[in-house]
Amino acid sequence: MAFRTAQSTTLNLNNAALVVIDMQQQFRDTAADLCPTLTPLIGQFISLNKPVIFTQHGHDLSSDNSELVRWWGKNGSIRRYSPAWQLMPEIESLASVTAPNIHKLTNKDRYDAFLHTDLEAILRNAKISTVVITGTMTNLCCETTARSAFNRDFRVYFPTDGNATLTAEMHEASVLNLQYGFAQITTIDDLRRALE
């Protein structure tokens, strides 16, 4: 049975921001392989003075009674400021660059990077119309944030090789769902060429 997917158009990154989701030590085994291709894209956004927003997911486990913490349990949740909460060094070196368009959102505590953070305000203040969603995990925080961005009327680009999760099946299912109605699926190489 054929079905309609999101229309592919020429990549337009004129008013784009790069969102780098949860590239933290907690996810090193899952997402470290992204770093060699993701860091040049981050560097390109920075050199062009385009916004780059880094998120760090974590919880104050002494007081957080959220459904997310209940779901994973306190032992399965990331404690804010713990070693697991820190960004991978390859990413931290870029996130710590002092520049007006680089932002670190260290208070992310839901799959949706828009909830309880300044992400939407940062994007609106910079007059951003397009977001590029990268990071981990494809089927949790990245997919949820992509859907949330779409519902806030941002154009969403989702590079298949710029997101990672535990299995190929989970990754491909998310990509298929997003392509159907939320995001234009692309690659890091295509994004880098569009920025040149």
Disulfide bonds with the S-S distance in Angstrom:
none
